[in-house]
Amino acid sequence: MEEEKMNLRLDIDVQKLETEKLRKGKNKADEELDSLKTGYKKLRLSMRTVGLGKTSEQWRAEIREEKDKKSKGKI
């Protein structure tokens, strides 16, 4: 009976250690995910700031405007 109790305690200790290890891994993964999200937001903001975040339609309109300016300047 005592040996069985000791084995159960050992099993509980092992389960606690595994749970703690998983918890730490989850916390680290959550931190990395937050870091990636922050980096992504900064990248998107930088792209918008320099104009790289435009849609293809926005680029076409800008090119059209530039062509119109050049053609008006030559006439």
N, CA, C and O atoms as CSV, one atom per row, in Angstrom:
chain,resi,resn,atom,element,x,y,z
A,1,MET,N,N,0.818,-1.195,0.000
A,1,MET,CA,C,0.000,0.000,0.000
A,1,MET,C,C,0.870,1.271,0.000
A,1,MET,O,O,0.617,2.203,-0.764
A,2,GLU,N,N,1.892,1.297,0.863
A,2,GLU,CA,C,2.781,2.457,0.933
A,2,GLU,C,C,3.532,2.653,-0.383
A,2,GLU,O,O,3.734,3.780,-0.836
A,3,GLU,N,N,3.939,1.540,-0.986
A,3,GLU,CA,C,4.660,1.624,-2.263
A,3,GLU,C,C,3.759,2.207,-3.348
A,3,GLU,O,O,4.205,2.983,-4.193
A,4,GLU,N,N,2.508,1.827,-3.310
A,4,GLU,CA,C,1.536,2.340,-4.278
A,4,GLU,C,C,1.344,3.848,-4.089
A,4,GLU,O,O,1.275,4.592,-5.067
A,5,LYS,N,N,1.258,4.299,-2.829
A,5,LYS,CA,C,1.131,5.727,-2.547
A,5,LYS,C,C,2.349,6.487,-3.058
A,5,LYS,O,O,2.225,7.565,-3.640
A,6,MET,N,N,3.532,5.906,-2.831
A,6,MET,CA,C,4.761,6.550,-3.277
A,6,MET,C,C,4.786,6.650,-4.812
A,6,MET,O,O,5.187,7.674,-5.366
A,7,ASN,N,N,4.362,5.602,-5.474
A,7,ASN,CA,C,4.312,5.611,-6.940
A,7,ASN,C,C,3.323,6.668,-7.445
A,7,ASN,O,O,3.589,7.359,-8.429
A,8,LEU,N,N,2.185,6.784,-6.764
A,8,LEU,CA,C,1.201,7.793,-7.139
A,8,LEU,C,C,1.758,9.202,-6.940
A,8,LEU,O,O,1.541,10.081,-7.774
A,9,ARG,N,N,2.476,9.414,-5.836
A,9,ARG,CA,C,3.089,10.719,-5.592
A,9,ARG,C,C,4.115,11.039,-6.680
A,9,ARG,O,O,4.192,12.167,-7.167
A,10,LEU,N,N,4.889,10.041,-7.045
A,10,LEU,CA,C,5.877,10.244,-8.112
A,10,LEU,C,C,5.179,10.577,-9.429
A,10,LEU,O,O,5.620,11.459,-10.166
A,11,ASP,N,N,4.100,9.874,-9.716
A,11,ASP,CA,C,3.330,10.154,-10.929
A,11,ASP,C,C,2.797,11.585,-10.918
A,11,ASP,O,O,2.825,12.282,-11.933
A,12,ILE,N,N,2.310,12.007,-9.750
A,12,ILE,CA,C,1.789,13.371,-9.618
A,12,ILE,C,C,2.902,14.380,-9.847
A,12,ILE,O,O,2.716,15.376,-10.547
A,13,ASP,N,N,4.069,14.115,-9.249
A,13,ASP,CA,C,5.209,15.027,-9.427
A,13,ASP,C,C,5.621,15.123,-10.890
A,13,ASP,O,O,5.917,16.210,-11.388
A,14,VAL,N,N,5.640,13.999,-11.568
A,14,VAL,CA,C,6.000,13.987,-12.988
A,14,VAL,C,C,4.971,14.779,-13.797
A,14,VAL,O,O,5.335,15.556,-14.679
A,15,GLN,N,N,3.703,14.582,-13.497
A,15,GLN,CA,C,2.645,15.311,-14.186
A,15,GLN,C,C,2.768,16.818,-13.952
A,15,GLN,O,O,2.586,17.610,-14.877
A,16,LYS,N,N,3.080,17.213,-12.704
A,16,LYS,CA,C,3.260,18.626,-12.397
A,16,LYS,C,C,4.417,19.214,-13.187
A,16,LYS,O,O,4.312,20.313,-13.732
A,17,LEU,N,N,5.521,18.480,-13.247
A,17,LEU,CA,C,6.687,18.960,-13.994
A,17,LEU,C,C,6.372,19.103,-15.483
A,17,LEU,O,O,6.748,20.090,-16.115
A,18,GLU,N,N,5.686,18.121,-16.028
A,18,GLU,CA,C,5.319,18.181,-17.451
A,18,GLU,C,C,4.363,19.343,-17.712
A,18,GLU,O,O,4.478,20.036,-18.723
A,19,THR,N,N,3.423,19.549,-16.798
A,19,THR,CA,C,2.475,20.656,-16.940
A,19,THR,C,C,3.204,21.990,-16.902
A,19,THR,O,O,2.924,22.880,-17.706
A,20,GLU,N,N,4.130,22.126,-15.979
A,20,GLU,CA,C,4.901,23.374,-15.863
A,20,GLU,C,C,5.746,23.606,-17.118
A,20,GLU,O,O,5.855,24.732,-17.605
A,21,LYS,N,N,6.331,22.543,-17.626
A,21,LYS,CA,C,7.133,22.646,-18.856
A,21,LYS,C,C,6.263,23.103,-20.025
A,21,LYS,O,O,6.669,23.962,-20.808
A,22,LEU,N,N,5.077,22.531,-20.140
A,22,LEU,CA,C,4.154,22.930,-21.207
A,22,LEU,C,C,3.706,24.375,-21.033
A,22,LEU,O,O,3.589,25.118,-22.007
A,23,ARG,N,N,3.457,24.768,-19.783
A,23,ARG,CA,C,3.038,26.139,-19.500
A,23,ARG,C,C,4.128,27.132,-19.909
A,23,ARG,O,O,3.844,28.162,-20.521
A,24,LYS,N,N,5.368,26.812,-19.565
A,24,LYS,CA,C,6.492,27.684,-19.929
A,24,LYS,C,C,6.633,27.766,-21.445
A,24,LYS,O,O,6.886,28.838,-21.996
A,25,GLY,N,N,6.469,26.634,-22.110
A,25,GLY,CA,C,6.549,26.620,-23.574
A,25,GLY,C,C,5.452,27.456,-24.202
A,25,GLY,O,O,5.685,28.173,-25.174
A,26,LYS,N,N,4.256,27.363,-23.645
A,26,LYS,CA,C,3.135,28.160,-24.155
A,26,LYS,C,C,3.405,29.640,-23.941
A,26,LYS,O,O,3.160,30.454,-24.831
A,27,ASN,N,N,3.909,29.994,-22.764
A,27,ASN,CA,C,4.215,31.395,-22.483
A,27,ASN,C,C,5.262,31.934,-23.455
A,27,ASN,O,O,5.147,33.056,-23.949
A,28,LYS,N,N,6.274,31.128,-23.720
A,28,LYS,CA,C,7.321,31.557,-24.662
A,28,LYS,C,C,6.734,31.722,-26.063
A,28,LYS,O,O,7.042,32.691,-26.756
A,29,ALA,N,N,5.896,30.787,-26.474
A,29,ALA,CA,C,5.262,30.874,-27.789
A,29,ALA,C,C,4.367,32.113,-27.875
A,29,ALA,O,O,4.333,32.787,-28.904
A,30,ASP,N,N,3.645,32.409,-26.795
A,30,ASP,CA,C,2.794,33.607,-26.767
A,30,ASP,C,C,3.633,34.874,-26.885
A,30,ASP,O,O,3.259,35.805,-27.599
A,31,GLU,N,N,4.771,34.912,-26.185
A,31,GLU,CA,C,5.656,36.071,-26.258
A,31,GLU,C,C,6.201,36.245,-27.674
A,31,GLU,O,O,6.261,37.362,-28.188
A,32,GLU,N,N,6.593,35.147,-28.296
A,32,GLU,CA,C,7.115,35.214,-29.662
A,32,GLU,C,C,6.032,35.669,-30.634
A,32,GLU,O,O,6.299,36.446,-31.551
A,33,LEU,N,N,4.813,35.185,-30.430
A,33,LEU,CA,C,3.706,35.603,-31.284
A,33,LEU,C,C,3.447,37.099,-31.131
A,33,LEU,O,O,3.246,37.799,-32.124
A,34,ASP,N,N,3.452,37.586,-29.905
A,34,ASP,CA,C,3.271,39.017,-29.668
A,34,ASP,C,C,4.371,39.824,-30.342
A,34,ASP,O,O,4.113,40.878,-30.923
A,35,SER,N,N,5.592,39.324,-30.259
A,35,SER,CA,C,6.721,40.009,-30.892
A,35,SER,C,C,6.550,40.046,-32.413
A,35,SER,O,O,6.810,41.066,-33.051
A,36,LEU,N,N,6.114,38.936,-32.978
A,36,LEU,CA,C,5.878,38.894,-34.425
A,36,LEU,C,C,4.769,39.853,-34.832
A,36,LEU,O,O,4.879,40.542,-35.847
A,37,LYS,N,N,3.704,39.899,-34.044
A,37,LYS,CA,C,2.605,40.819,-34.344
A,37,LYS,C,C,3.080,42.262,-34.307
A,37,LYS,O,O,2.726,43.063,-35.171
A,38,THR,N,N,3.890,42.591,-33.294
A,38,THR,CA,C,4.419,43.946,-33.174
A,38,THR,C,C,5.307,44.276,-34.367
A,38,THR,O,O,5.208,45.358,-34.944
A,39,GLY,N,N,6.170,43.340,-34.729
A,39,GLY,CA,C,7.042,43.544,-35.888
A,39,GLY,C,C,6.244,43.727,-37.167
A,39,GLY,O,O,6.579,44.571,-37.997
A,40,TYR,N,N,5.191,42.941,-37.329
A,40,TYR,CA,C,4.343,43.043,-38.513
A,40,TYR,C,C,3.663,44.414,-38.582
A,40,TYR,O,O,3.595,45.034,-39.643
A,41,LYS,N,N,3.162,44.875,-37.427
A,41,LYS,CA,C,2.509,46.191,-37.398
A,41,LYS,C,C,3.494,47.291,-37.762
A,41,LYS,O,O,3.157,48.211,-38.507
A,42,LYS,N,N,4.719,47.196,-37.233
A,42,LYS,CA,C,5.744,48.201,-37.557
A,42,LYS,C,C,6.085,48.165,-39.039
A,42,LYS,O,O,6.249,49.211,-39.668
A,43,LEU,N,N,6.191,46.971,-39.594
A,43,LEU,CA,C,6.491,46.833,-41.016
A,43,LEU,C,C,5.391,47.442,-41.871
A,43,LEU,O,O,5.670,48.178,-42.818
A,44,ARG,N,N,4.132,47.134,-41.536
A,44,ARG,CA,C,3.005,47.686,-42.305
A,44,ARG,C,C,2.989,49.212,-42.218
A,44,ARG,O,O,2.729,49.889,-43.212
A,45,LEU,N,N,3.267,49.754,-41.025
A,45,LEU,CA,C,3.301,51.199,-40.852
A,45,LEU,C,C,4.423,51.805,-41.697
A,45,LEU,O,O,4.229,52.835,-42.342
A,46,SER,N,N,5.582,51.174,-41.691
A,46,SER,CA,C,6.700,51.665,-42.502
A,46,SER,C,C,6.359,51.620,-43.988
A,46,SER,O,O,6.680,52.544,-44.735
A,47,MET,N,N,5.709,50.547,-44.404
A,47,MET,CA,C,5.340,50.422,-45.816
A,47,MET,C,C,4.359,51.519,-46.201
A,47,MET,O,O,4.468,52.111,-47.275
A,48,ARG,N,N,3.400,51.789,-45.319
A,48,ARG,CA,C,2.440,52.849,-45.605
A,48,ARG,C,C,3.133,54.202,-45.657
A,48,ARG,O,O,2.818,55.039,-46.503
A,49,THR,N,N,4.080,54.410,-44.749
A,49,THR,CA,C,4.782,55.687,-44.659
A,49,THR,C,C,5.556,55.977,-45.950
A,49,THR,O,O,5.564,57.111,-46.428
A,50,VAL,N,N,6.198,54.963,-46.506
A,50,VAL,CA,C,6.986,55.179,-47.727
A,50,VAL,C,C,6.183,54.909,-48.992
A,50,VAL,O,O,6.703,55.060,-50.097
A,51,GLY,N,N,4.931,54.515,-48.846
A,51,GLY,CA,C,4.067,54.350,-50.009
A,51,GLY,C,C,4.092,52.965,-50.631
A,51,GLY,O,O,3.556,52.776,-51.722
A,52,LEU,N,N,4.697,51.997,-49.969
A,52,LEU,CA,C,4.750,50.654,-50.541
A,52,LEU,C,C,3.487,49.850,-50.269
A,52,LEU,O,O,3.295,48.782,-50.851
A,53,GLY,N,N,2.638,50.344,-49.403
A,53,GLY,CA,C,1.435,49.605,-49.040
A,53,GLY,C,C,0.244,49.912,-49.935
A,53,GLY,O,O,-0.896,49.619,-49.576
A,54,LYS,N,N,0.500,50.499,-51.094
A,54,LYS,CA,C,-0.602,50.867,-51.992
A,54,LYS,C,C,-1.109,49.642,-52.738
A,54,LYS,O,O,-0.379,48.679,-52.972
A,55,THR,N,N,-2.376,49.711,-53.102
A,55,THR,CA,C,-2.943,48.647,-53.928
A,55,THR,C,C,-2.501,48.878,-55.368
A,55,THR,O,O,-2.016,49.957,-55.710
A,56,SER,N,N,-2.669,47.874,-56.197
A,56,SER,CA,C,-2.272,48.020,-57.598
A,56,SER,C,C,-3.085,49.129,-58.275
A,56,SER,O,O,-2.574,49.831,-59.146
A,57,GLU,N,N,-4.326,49.281,-57.881
A,57,GLU,CA,C,-5.155,50.349,-58.456
A,57,GLU,C,C,-4.620,51.722,-58.053
A,57,GLU,O,O,-4.617,52.647,-58.865
A,58,GLN,N,N,-4.177,51.858,-56.825
A,58,GLN,CA,C,-3.597,53.124,-56.377
A,58,GLN,C,C,-2.312,53.438,-57.151
A,58,GLN,O,O,-2.062,54.586,-57.517
A,59,TRP,N,N,-1.501,52.399,-57.394
A,59,TRP,CA,C,-0.280,52.605,-58.178
A,59,TRP,C,C,-0.630,53.038,-59.606
A,59,TRP,O,O,-0.009,53.949,-60.153
A,60,ARG,N,N,-1.628,52.379,-60.201
A,60,ARG,CA,C,-2.027,52.739,-61.576
A,60,ARG,C,C,-2.478,54.195,-61.640
A,60,ARG,O,O,-2.109,54.929,-62.556
A,61,ALA,N,N,-3.285,54.605,-60.652
A,61,ALA,CA,C,-3.765,55.993,-60.630
A,61,ALA,C,C,-2.596,56.955,-60.496
A,61,ALA,O,O,-2.570,57.993,-61.158
A,62,GLU,N,N,-1.635,56.628,-59.652
A,62,GLU,CA,C,-0.475,57.502,-59.477
A,62,GLU,C,C,0.344,57.584,-60.761
A,62,GLU,O,O,0.805,58.662,-61.135
A,63,ILE,N,N,0.523,56.471,-61.424
A,63,ILE,CA,C,1.272,56.458,-62.698
A,63,ILE,C,C,0.535,57.274,-63.750
A,63,ILE,O,O,1.144,58.034,-64.503
A,64,ARG,N,N,-0.799,57.107,-63.793
A,64,ARG,CA,C,-1.600,57.883,-64.737
A,64,ARG,C,C,-1.418,59.383,-64.485
A,64,ARG,O,O,-1.235,60.160,-65.422
A,65,GLU,N,N,-1.470,59.775,-63.222
A,65,GLU,CA,C,-1.303,61.190,-62.873
A,65,GLU,C,C,0.061,61.705,-63.315
A,65,GLU,O,O,0.166,62.804,-63.858
A,66,GLU,N,N,1.093,60.921,-63.086
A,66,GLU,CA,C,2.441,61.337,-63.477
A,66,GLU,C,C,2.552,61.462,-65.002
A,66,GLU,O,O,3.174,62.395,-65.509
A,67,LYS,N,N,1.944,60.516,-65.725
A,67,LYS,CA,C,1.974,60.581,-67.185
A,67,LYS,C,C,1.233,61.808,-67.673
A,67,LYS,O,O,1.675,62.480,-68.605
A,68,ASP,N,N,0.073,62.108,-67.026
A,68,ASP,CA,C,-0.695,63.286,-67.400
A,68,ASP,C,C,0.115,64.563,-67.164
A,68,ASP,O,O,0.098,65.469,-67.997
A,69,LYS,N,N,0.812,64.637,-66.049
A,69,LYS,CA,C,1.638,65.807,-65.743
A,69,LYS,C,C,2.730,65.984,-66.794
A,69,LYS,O,O,2.988,67.098,-67.250
A,70,LYS,N,N,3.372,64.872,-67.177
A,70,LYS,CA,C,4.446,64.959,-68.178
A,70,LYS,C,C,3.900,65.384,-69.530
A,70,LYS,O,O,4.496,66.220,-70.210
A,71,SER,N,N,2.746,64.801,-69.929
A,71,SER,CA,C,2.206,65.131,-71.237
A,71,SER,C,C,1.731,66.584,-71.288
A,71,SER,O,O,1.839,67.231,-72.330
A,72,LYS,N,N,1.218,67.093,-70.196
A,72,LYS,CA,C,0.783,68.509,-70.141
A,72,LYS,C,C,1.980,69.449,-70.147
A,72,LYS,O,O,1.911,70.553,-70.686
A,73,GLY,N,N,3.059,69.010,-69.554
A,73,GLY,CA,C,4.263,69.833,-69.500
A,73,GLY,C,C,4.948,69.938,-70.845
A,73,GLY,O,O,5.625,70.931,-71.111
A,74,LYS,N,N,4.792,68.947,-71.697
A,74,LYS,CA,C,5.447,68.948,-73.018
A,74,LYS,C,C,4.681,69.755,-74.043
A,74,LYS,O,O,5.272,70.220,-75.018
A,75,ILE,N,N,3.398,69.934,-73.859
A,75,ILE,CA,C,2.572,70.617,-74.848
A,75,ILE,C,C,2.688,72.104,-74.747
A,75,ILE,O,O,2.052,72.826,-75.514
